[in-house]
Amino acid sequence: MYIVVLQAAVDVAKSSPGQEESAGKGGGVASGNTRRSSTRVADKAASRGGAVEPDFLVQNVGRAGKGLFVVGYIPKPGYVVARMGTSVKAKRRVAKTHVRELGLPHDACIDLQGGDFSYFDHDFIDRDHTPDWYYMNHACKHNCRMIIRAGVVCWITTRSVQNEELSFKYDEPQPAWCVCEAGCFAEKWHHS
């Protein structure tokens, strides 16, 4: 299955800075298919002298389940690597009920810090169509961060990345969710 990097996601990242809300994710494991951005789009951009868009790949990462990887090079911070299809902000109780009624994992919601609200992806309706953002794992030494601009939840790079797993820092990770190297606070928490 192929996806094309959405121009709307790039437009959101380039838009004038809106109100960004701080959020955290519960991480986890889900079933899903391998997805890549269209190589046809990358070939077309390269033939016109433009930048080649990186590919994105979902693959197994061991104890953390699956992870989202970039195949290629993203030279600078601020590149949108994933976004919710249709971000819906709701009271936490309403969002949790919504994902439970659809049979989705409990961590299919993004909880906002310091409040009683969560975001869920209205387009995430079953486990057979798991969005790429769901596969972004926790890492203390992360290379992405989550932002909310103009009501759209998206993940952007915080540095250049090349052929590596894309990760961000969850607010309250469980030890099994961490894909960090030795020395990670989740590992220390696990052994304490």
Contacts in CASP RR format, 6 or more apart in sequence:
PFRMAT RR
TARGET T0000
AUTHOR 0000-0000-0000
METHOD contacts of the structure
MODEL  1
MYIVVLQAAVDVAKSSPGQEESAGKGGGVASGNTRRSSTRVADKAASRGG
AVEPDFLVQNVGRAGKGLFVVGYIPKPGYVVARMGTSVKAKRRVAKTHVR
ELGLPHDACIDLQGGDFSYFDHDFIDRDHTPDWYYMNHACKHNCRMIIRA
GVVCWITTRSVQNEELSFKYDEPQPAWCVCEAGCFAEKWHHS
1 33 0 8 1.000
1 34 0 8 1.000
1 35 0 8 1.000
2 35 0 8 1.000
2 36 0 8 1.000
2 37 0 8 1.000
2 38 0 8 1.000
3 35 0 8 1.000
3 36 0 8 1.000
3 37 0 8 1.000
3 38 0 8 1.000
3 56 0 8 1.000
3 132 0 8 1.000
4 37 0 8 1.000
4 38 0 8 1.000
4 41 0 8 1.000
5 37 0 8 1.000
5 41 0 8 1.000
5 53 0 8 1.000
6 83 0 8 1.000
9 80 0 8 1.000
9 83 0 8 1.000
9 152 0 8 1.000
9 154 0 8 1.000
10 80 0 8 1.000
12 80 0 8 1.000
12 83 0 8 1.000
12 149 0 8 1.000
12 150 0 8 1.000
12 152 0 8 1.000
12 154 0 8 1.000
13 78 0 8 1.000
13 79 0 8 1.000
13 80 0 8 1.000
13 149 0 8 1.000
13 154 0 8 1.000
13 156 0 8 1.000
15 149 0 8 1.000
15 150 0 8 1.000
17 149 0 8 1.000
18 149 0 8 1.000
18 150 0 8 1.000
19 148 0 8 1.000
19 149 0 8 1.000
20 147 0 8 1.000
20 148 0 8 1.000
20 149 0 8 1.000
21 112 0 8 1.000
21 148 0 8 1.000
22 112 0 8 1.000
22 113 0 8 1.000
23 110 0 8 1.000
23 111 0 8 1.000
23 112 0 8 1.000
23 113 0 8 1.000
23 119 0 8 1.000
23 146 0 8 1.000
23 148 0 8 1.000
23 153 0 8 1.000
23 171 0 8 1.000
24 110 0 8 1.000
24 111 0 8 1.000
24 112 0 8 1.000
24 113 0 8 1.000
24 146 0 8 1.000
24 170 0 8 1.000
24 171 0 8 1.000
24 172 0 8 1.000
25 107 0 8 1.000
25 110 0 8 1.000
25 111 0 8 1.000
25 136 0 8 1.000
25 138 0 8 1.000
25 146 0 8 1.000
25 168 0 8 1.000
25 170 0 8 1.000
25 171 0 8 1.000
26 107 0 8 1.000
26 111 0 8 1.000
26 138 0 8 1.000
26 170 0 8 1.000
26 172 0 8 1.000
26 173 0 8 1.000
26 174 0 8 1.000
26 177 0 8 1.000
27 107 0 8 1.000
27 134 0 8 1.000
27 136 0 8 1.000
27 137 0 8 1.000
27 138 0 8 1.000
27 170 0 8 1.000
27 173 0 8 1.000
27 174 0 8 1.000
27 177 0 8 1.000
28 64 0 8 1.000
28 65 0 8 1.000
28 105 0 8 1.000
28 107 0 8 1.000
28 137 0 8 1.000
28 177 0 8 1.000
29 64 0 8 1.000
29 65 0 8 1.000
29 66 0 8 1.000
29 105 0 8 1.000
30 66 0 8 1.000
30 105 0 8 1.000
30 127 0 8 1.000
30 130 0 8 1.000
30 134 0 8 1.000
30 135 0 8 1.000
31 127 0 8 1.000
31 128 0 8 1.000
31 130 0 8 1.000
32 58 0 8 1.000
32 66 0 8 1.000
32 127 0 8 1.000
32 128 0 8 1.000
32 130 0 8 1.000
33 58 0 8 1.000
34 57 0 8 1.000
34 58 0 8 1.000
34 59 0 8 1.000
35 56 0 8 1.000
35 57 0 8 1.000
35 58 0 8 1.000
35 132 0 8 1.000
36 55 0 8 1.000
36 56 0 8 1.000
36 57 0 8 1.000
36 71 0 8 1.000
37 53 0 8 1.000
37 54 0 8 1.000
37 55 0 8 1.000
37 56 0 8 1.000
39 55 0 8 1.000
41 53 0 8 1.000
42 52 0 8 1.000
42 53 0 8 1.000
42 55 0 8 1.000
45 51 0 8 1.000
45 52 0 8 1.000
45 53 0 8 1.000
46 52 0 8 1.000
54 70 0 8 1.000
54 71 0 8 1.000
54 72 0 8 1.000
54 73 0 8 1.000
54 74 0 8 1.000
55 70 0 8 1.000
55 71 0 8 1.000
55 72 0 8 1.000
56 68 0 8 1.000
56 69 0 8 1.000
56 70 0 8 1.000
56 71 0 8 1.000
56 81 0 8 1.000
56 82 0 8 1.000
56 132 0 8 1.000
56 166 0 8 1.000
57 68 0 8 1.000
57 69 0 8 1.000
57 70 0 8 1.000
57 71 0 8 1.000
58 66 0 8 1.000
58 67 0 8 1.000
58 68 0 8 1.000
58 69 0 8 1.000
58 132 0 8 1.000
58 135 0 8 1.000
59 66 0 8 1.000
59 67 0 8 1.000
59 69 0 8 1.000
60 66 0 8 1.000
60 67 0 8 1.000
61 67 0 8 1.000
61 137 0 8 1.000
61 165 0 8 1.000
61 179 0 8 1.000
63 176 0 8 1.000
64 137 0 8 1.000
64 176 0 8 1.000
64 177 0 8 1.000
64 178 0 8 1.000
64 179 0 8 1.000
66 135 0 8 1.000
67 135 0 8 1.000
67 136 0 8 1.000
67 137 0 8 1.000
67 165 0 8 1.000
67 166 0 8 1.000
67 179 0 8 1.000
68 81 0 8 1.000
68 82 0 8 1.000
68 132 0 8 1.000
68 133 0 8 1.000
68 135 0 8 1.000
68 136 0 8 1.000
68 137 0 8 1.000
68 165 0 8 1.000
68 166 0 8 1.000
69 163 0 8 1.000
69 164 0 8 1.000
69 165 0 8 1.000
69 166 0 8 1.000
70 81 0 8 1.000
70 161 0 8 1.000
70 162 0 8 1.000
70 163 0 8 1.000
70 164 0 8 1.000
70 166 0 8 1.000
71 163 0 8 1.000
72 162 0 8 1.000
72 163 0 8 1.000
73 160 0 8 1.000
73 161 0 8 1.000
73 162 0 8 1.000
73 163 0 8 1.000
74 81 0 8 1.000
74 157 0 8 1.000
74 160 0 8 1.000
74 161 0 8 1.000
74 162 0 8 1.000
75 160 0 8 1.000
76 157 0 8 1.000
76 160 0 8 1.000
77 156 0 8 1.000
77 157 0 8 1.000
77 158 0 8 1.000
77 159 0 8 1.000
77 160 0 8 1.000
78 156 0 8 1.000
78 157 0 8 1.000
78 158 0 8 1.000
79 156 0 8 1.000
79 157 0 8 1.000
80 154 0 8 1.000
80 155 0 8 1.000
80 156 0 8 1.000
81 144 0 8 1.000
81 155 0 8 1.000
81 156 0 8 1.000
81 157 0 8 1.000
81 166 0 8 1.000
82 131 0 8 1.000
82 132 0 8 1.000
82 133 0 8 1.000
82 136 0 8 1.000
82 154 0 8 1.000
82 155 0 8 1.000
82 166 0 8 1.000
83 133 0 8 1.000
83 152 0 8 1.000
83 153 0 8 1.000
83 154 0 8 1.000
83 155 0 8 1.000
84 119 0 8 1.000
84 121 0 8 1.000
84 123 0 8 1.000
84 124 0 8 1.000
84 131 0 8 1.000
84 133 0 8 1.000
84 152 0 8 1.000
84 153 0 8 1.000
84 154 0 8 1.000
85 121 0 8 1.000
85 122 0 8 1.000
85 123 0 8 1.000
85 124 0 8 1.000
85 131 0 8 1.000
86 121 0 8 1.000
86 122 0 8 1.000
86 123 0 8 1.000
87 119 0 8 1.000
87 120 0 8 1.000
87 121 0 8 1.000
87 122 0 8 1.000
87 148 0 8 1.000
87 151 0 8 1.000
87 152 0 8 1.000
87 153 0 8 1.000
88 95 0 8 1.000
88 119 0 8 1.000
88 120 0 8 1.000
88 121 0 8 1.000
88 122 0 8 1.000
89 117 0 8 1.000
89 118 0 8 1.000
89 119 0 8 1.000
89 151 0 8 1.000
90 98 0 8 1.000
90 117 0 8 1.000
90 118 0 8 1.000
90 119 0 8 1.000
90 120 0 8 1.000
91 116 0 8 1.000
91 117 0 8 1.000
91 118 0 8 1.000
92 109 0 8 1.000
92 111 0 8 1.000
92 115 0 8 1.000
92 116 0 8 1.000
92 117 0 8 1.000
92 118 0 8 1.000
93 116 0 8 1.000
95 109 0 8 1.000
95 117 0 8 1.000
95 118 0 8 1.000
95 119 0 8 1.000
95 120 0 8 1.000
96 106 0 8 1.000
96 109 0 8 1.000
96 118 0 8 1.000
98 120 0 8 1.000
99 105 0 8 1.000
99 106 0 8 1.000
99 108 0 8 1.000
99 109 0 8 1.000
99 120 0 8 1.000
100 106 0 8 1.000
102 124 0 8 1.000
102 125 0 8 1.000
102 126 0 8 1.000
103 126 0 8 1.000
103 127 0 8 1.000
104 124 0 8 1.000
104 126 0 8 1.000
104 127 0 8 1.000
105 127 0 8 1.000
108 120 0 8 1.000
108 121 0 8 1.000
108 124 0 8 1.000
108 134 0 8 1.000
109 118 0 8 1.000
109 119 0 8 1.000
109 120 0 8 1.000
110 118 0 8 1.000
110 119 0 8 1.000
110 120 0 8 1.000
110 146 0 8 1.000
110 153 0 8 1.000
111 117 0 8 1.000
111 118 0 8 1.000
111 171 0 8 1.000
112 118 0 8 1.000
112 119 0 8 1.000
113 171 0 8 1.000
119 148 0 8 1.000
119 153 0 8 1.000
121 131 0 8 1.000
121 133 0 8 1.000
121 153 0 8 1.000
123 129 0 8 1.000
123 131 0 8 1.000
124 130 0 8 1.000
124 131 0 8 1.000
124 134 0 8 1.000
133 153 0 8 1.000
133 155 0 8 1.000
136 144 0 8 1.000
136 155 0 8 1.000
136 166 0 8 1.000
136 167 0 8 1.000
136 168 0 8 1.000
137 165 0 8 1.000
137 167 0 8 1.000
137 177 0 8 1.000
137 178 0 8 1.000
137 179 0 8 1.000
138 167 0 8 1.000
138 168 0 8 1.000
138 169 0 8 1.000
138 170 0 8 1.000
138 173 0 8 1.000
138 177 0 8 1.000
138 178 0 8 1.000
138 179 0 8 1.000
138 180 0 8 1.000
138 186 0 8 1.000
139 165 0 8 1.000
139 167 0 8 1.000
139 168 0 8 1.000
139 169 0 8 1.000
139 178 0 8 1.000
139 179 0 8 1.000
139 180 0 8 1.000
139 184 0 8 1.000
140 169 0 8 1.000
140 178 0 8 1.000
140 180 0 8 1.000
140 184 0 8 1.000
140 185 0 8 1.000
140 186 0 8 1.000
141 180 0 8 1.000
141 181 0 8 1.000
142 158 0 8 1.000
142 167 0 8 1.000
142 168 0 8 1.000
142 169 0 8 1.000
143 157 0 8 1.000
143 158 0 8 1.000
143 159 0 8 1.000
143 161 0 8 1.000
143 164 0 8 1.000
143 166 0 8 1.000
143 167 0 8 1.000
144 155 0 8 1.000
144 156 0 8 1.000
144 157 0 8 1.000
144 158 0 8 1.000
144 166 0 8 1.000
144 167 0 8 1.000
144 168 0 8 1.000
145 155 0 8 1.000
145 156 0 8 1.000
145 158 0 8 1.000
145 168 0 8 1.000
145 169 0 8 1.000
146 153 0 8 1.000
146 154 0 8 1.000
146 155 0 8 1.000
146 168 0 8 1.000
147 153 0 8 1.000
147 154 0 8 1.000
147 155 0 8 1.000
147 156 0 8 1.000
148 154 0 8 1.000
155 166 0 8 1.000
155 168 0 8 1.000
157 166 0 8 1.000
165 179 0 8 1.000
167 179 0 8 1.000
170 177 0 8 1.000
173 186 0 8 1.000
174 186 0 8 1.000
175 186 0 8 1.000
175 187 0 8 1.000
175 189 0 8 1.000
175 190 0 8 1.000
177 186 0 8 1.000
178 184 0 8 1.000
178 186 0 8 1.000
178 187 0 8 1.000
180 186 0 8 1.000
180 187 0 8 1.000
END
